Amino acid sequence: MAHNLLKGKKGIIFGALDEKSLAWRTALRCVEEGAEIVLTNAPVALRMGEINKLAEICKAPVIPADVTITDDLKNLFTKSMEHFGGKIDFVLHSVGMSLNVRKGRSYTDLDYDFSLKTLNISALSLHRVLQTAYQMDAINDWGSVVALTYIAAQRAFPDYSEMADAKAMLESVARSFGYHYGIKNKVRVNTVSQSPTPTTAGSGVKGFGGFIGYAEKMSPLGNASADNCADYLVTLFSDMTRMVTMQNLYHDGGFSFTGVSNAIMDALDKE
Ligand SMILES: NC(=O)c1ccc[n+]([C@@H]2O[C@H](COP(=O)([O-])OP(=O)(O)OC[C@H]3O[C@@H](n4cnc5c(N)ncnc54)[C@H](O)[C@@H]3O)[C@@H](O)[C@H]2O)c1
């Protein structure tokens, strides 16, 4: 059900790869709620062509940008403002990639060149997006920027590897930049810490099936789905959450504050 929460708002959505992507689900919900959007992804991801289906449904242009290249981001903001005929109201950073995880390197055997690329793509990129927008004055007063993160930034998850370090940095960037952008333009910057969700990036983590099943059993409400995530993000882009900034917001069915659940104890009791 739509409530027109984003009527008149204009947003840029990074990271819709296929219909399972958190960004894909969010793009659909934002448009349902009345927003106009621009879609963007790395040129290599766009070559898959999937995003054109989403672009058609959302009546959105697709503007390529690699989040590690400042000129790409400048071009993205310039073209988006031309398209909208004005500044942007919200940005979703839904980008992540772990080179070591992808190449099967464990946390005790990291390739540091891979690690630097992971940090650049998954964490520093939020700073790059924010700094580009800040210097171009591309976001309207009271705008909202959200990046997606995972609780491995606070707790040890053995197979999440160097991505845990990237998420800790991502959350730190949101906090630190949130201060400066708040002072300058009342722009808010938050991270949303989402339940494990079966997407391309999520499923890349070793033993993802066990991981998602464990989280489901540990969360009083169960795991938050991609569509649940999209709903929550709509509220954060809307004017209903204007005073929320510099936060890491858990969207995980209660996982983060549960010590142990009966479902997990029952499963272990049977062993
Ligand atoms: N799926 C989960 O379990 C889960 C849980 C918590 C947080 N997250 C986070 O949500 C975000 C979105 O991931 P997803 O699960 O929807 O997976 P996904 O694979 O659908 O999305 C990841 C996106 O990052 C994009 N990307 C990678 N390198 C890029 C680059 N250099 N420039 C621009 N874009 C680039 C990919 O093309 C892809 O669209 C990520 O930050 C991820 O860490 C995912």
Ligand as a Chemical Component Dictionary entry (heavy atoms), coordinates in Angstrom:
data_LIG
# 
_chem_comp.id                   LIG 
_chem_comp.type                 NON-POLYMER 
_chem_comp.pdbx_formal_charge   0 
_chem_comp.three_letter_code    LIG 
# 
loop_
_chem_comp_atom.comp_id 
_chem_comp_atom.atom_id 
_chem_comp_atom.alt_atom_id 
_chem_comp_atom.type_symbol 
_chem_comp_atom.charge 
_chem_comp_atom.model_Cartn_x 
_chem_comp_atom.model_Cartn_y 
_chem_comp_atom.model_Cartn_z 
_chem_comp_atom.pdbx_ordinal 
LIG N1  N1  N 0  22.525 -9.326  1.432  1  
LIG C1  C1  C 0  22.828 -9.235  2.699  2  
LIG O1  O1  O 0  22.798 -10.223 3.458  3  
LIG C2  C2  C 0  23.218 -7.899  3.277  4  
LIG C3  C3  C 0  23.095 -7.676  4.662  5  
LIG C4  C4  C 0  23.470 -6.438  5.187  6  
LIG C5  C5  C 0  23.981 -5.455  4.340  7  
LIG N2  N2  N 1  24.097 -5.714  2.992  8  
LIG C6  C6  C 0  24.664 -4.670  2.143  9  
LIG O2  O2  O 0  23.700 -4.226  1.213  10 
LIG C7  C7  C 0  24.360 -3.634  0.106  11 
LIG C8  C8  C 0  23.745 -4.161  -1.189 12 
LIG O3  O3  O 0  24.039 -5.517  -1.354 13 
LIG P1  P1  P 0  22.987 -6.612  -1.856 14 
LIG O4  O4  O 0  22.920 -7.636  -0.769 15 
LIG O5  O5  O -1 21.751 -5.973  -2.342 16 
LIG O6  O6  O 0  23.804 -7.324  -3.049 17 
LIG P2  P2  P 0  23.970 -6.972  -4.609 18 
LIG O7  O7  O 0  25.076 -7.853  -5.062 19 
LIG O8  O8  O 0  22.671 -7.079  -5.275 20 
LIG O9  O9  O 0  24.445 -5.441  -4.605 21 
LIG C9  C9  C 0  25.798 -5.021  -4.493 22 
LIG C10 C10 C 0  25.986 -3.944  -5.544 23 
LIG O10 O10 O 0  27.272 -3.294  -5.457 24 
LIG C11 C11 C 0  27.588 -2.916  -6.794 25 
LIG N3  N3  N 0  29.005 -2.561  -6.936 26 
LIG C12 C12 C 0  30.091 -3.352  -6.710 27 
LIG N4  N4  N 0  31.221 -2.686  -7.033 28 
LIG C13 C13 C 0  30.841 -1.438  -7.459 29 
LIG C14 C14 C 0  31.537 -0.293  -7.930 30 
LIG N5  N5  N 0  32.889 -0.282  -8.014 31 
LIG N6  N6  N 0  30.833 0.811   -8.295 32 
LIG C15 C15 C 0  29.474 0.825   -8.207 33 
LIG N7  N7  N 0  28.749 -0.226  -7.756 34 
LIG C16 C16 C 0  29.429 -1.349  -7.401 35 
LIG C17 C17 C 0  27.244 -4.182  -7.581 36 
LIG O11 O11 O 0  27.218 -3.977  -8.980 37 
LIG C18 C18 C 0  25.888 -4.517  -6.980 38 
LIG O12 O12 O 0  24.858 -3.865  -7.694 39 
LIG C19 C19 C 0  25.854 -3.937  0.290  40 
LIG O13 O13 O 0  26.493 -2.836  0.894  41 
LIG C20 C20 C 0  25.814 -5.110  1.252  42 
LIG O14 O14 O 0  27.018 -5.259  1.984  43 
LIG C21 C21 C 0  23.714 -6.895  2.455  44 
# 
loop_
_chem_comp_bond.comp_id 
_chem_comp_bond.atom_id_1 
_chem_comp_bond.atom_id_2 
_chem_comp_bond.value_order 
_chem_comp_bond.pdbx_ordinal 
LIG N1  C1  SING 1  
LIG C1  O1  DOUB 2  
LIG C1  C2  SING 3  
LIG C2  C3  SING 4  
LIG C2  C21 DOUB 5  
LIG C3  C4  DOUB 6  
LIG C4  C5  SING 7  
LIG C5  N2  DOUB 8  
LIG N2  C6  SING 9  
LIG N2  C21 SING 10 
LIG C6  O2  SING 11 
LIG C6  C20 SING 12 
LIG O2  C7  SING 13 
LIG C7  C8  SING 14 
LIG C7  C19 SING 15 
LIG C8  O3  SING 16 
LIG O3  P1  SING 17 
LIG P1  O4  DOUB 18 
LIG P1  O5  SING 19 
LIG P1  O6  SING 20 
LIG O6  P2  SING 21 
LIG P2  O7  DOUB 22 
LIG P2  O8  SING 23 
LIG P2  O9  SING 24 
LIG O9  C9  SING 25 
LIG C9  C10 SING 26 
LIG C10 O10 SING 27 
LIG C10 C18 SING 28 
LIG O10 C11 SING 29 
LIG C11 N3  SING 30 
LIG C11 C17 SING 31 
LIG N3  C12 SING 32 
LIG N3  C16 SING 33 
LIG C12 N4  DOUB 34 
LIG N4  C13 SING 35 
LIG C13 C14 SING 36 
LIG C13 C16 DOUB 37 
LIG C14 N5  SING 38 
LIG C14 N6  DOUB 39 
LIG N6  C15 SING 40 
LIG C15 N7  DOUB 41 
LIG N7  C16 SING 42 
LIG C17 O11 SING 43 
LIG C17 C18 SING 44 
LIG C18 O12 SING 45 
LIG C19 O13 SING 46 
LIG C19 C20 SING 47 
LIG C20 O14 SING 48 
# 
